[in-house]
Amino acid sequence: MLAKTLRRVAETSCERPITTYRPRLSAACHESISLEALAKTLERDNEPVTPAGMLRVTELITAGGGPLWGTSEEALGKEIETTLAVLTPPH
C-alpha cells in the first residue's frame, strides 16, 4: 500500500493543479525516480525491510508539512536517501 501511494504521488506530481486545494508537488515531480526506487525497495520479496524504515516511509507520506508535499527538491532528496538507508537492514 505504501509503495502504491508513493507511485501515485510521483505520477500526479507533475500535473498542474486544477484547484487551489491540491498541493503543488514540484519536489516530488523532480524526485520521481527516487520515489520509484523507494517503492521498489518496499516491494522486494527477497530482502526484508526494517520497522524503523517502514515508520519513516509512513511519516514521509502522512506528514502534510513534510518534504514530500513541499517544493524543496533538496529536502525531499535527503529524506528519501535517509529513508532508503534506514529501510534496508545492514548485511
N, C-alpha and C positions, 0 to 999 in steps of 0.2 A: 504494500500500500504506500509506503514512504517513497519507494522508487518511482511508482506511478505518479505520485504527486510532484516529485522533482521534475519528471519529464513533462508533465502538463504545464508547470510553471515555465520551463525552458521553451516549450512550444509557443506559448501565448505571450512570452515576454517581449518579443519584437513587434507584436501587433500594436498599432496605435490605439490608445484608449478611446473607447466610444463614448463613455460617460465620465463624469467627474468623480464617480465613486470607485472606479477601477484604478489600482495603483500603477504608477509608471515604473516598469521593471527594467530600466535601462541596464543596471548592473547584471541582472540575470541574463539579459539578451547577450551581453558581451562575454559572459561566463558559461554559456550553454554547453560547451564541450566539457568543462569541469563538472557541471551538474550531471551530465550524462555519465561521466566516469564515476561519480558518486553513486548514481543509480545502479550502474553495473556492479559496483562493489557490493552493494546491498543484496543483489540478486545472485551472487555466486554461491552455488551449492557446495562446491568443493572446499571452500575456505570459510571458517566461522568469522563472525564479527563480534566485537566486544559490546557489552551492555553500555559502557560509557560512550562508545561511539554512536550507538543507537539513540541514546539520550541527546547527544549533540545534534544528530540529524533531526530529531523531533523538535528540538529547540530552534534549529535553523528554519524549519518550516512554519512553526507556530508563533514565533516572536514577531508580531506585527511591526515592531520598530527595529527589527534586526536587519542585517545586511542583505538577506535575500530579497527583501521588499524595498530596499533603498536604491540609491543611484550611484553609490561608490563601488566601482569595479574593484578597486584595491582592497577594500574591506571585505567584500564578498569572496574574492580570490583567496585571501588569507584565511578566512573562515572555512572555506571548502578544503584548503590544503591541511589545515589543522584537524578538521573533522576526519579526513581520509587517514591521517596518521593515527588518530585515536581509534578509529573504527577497525583497523586491521591489527590483530594481536601480533606481538613480537614472535619471531620464529626461533 
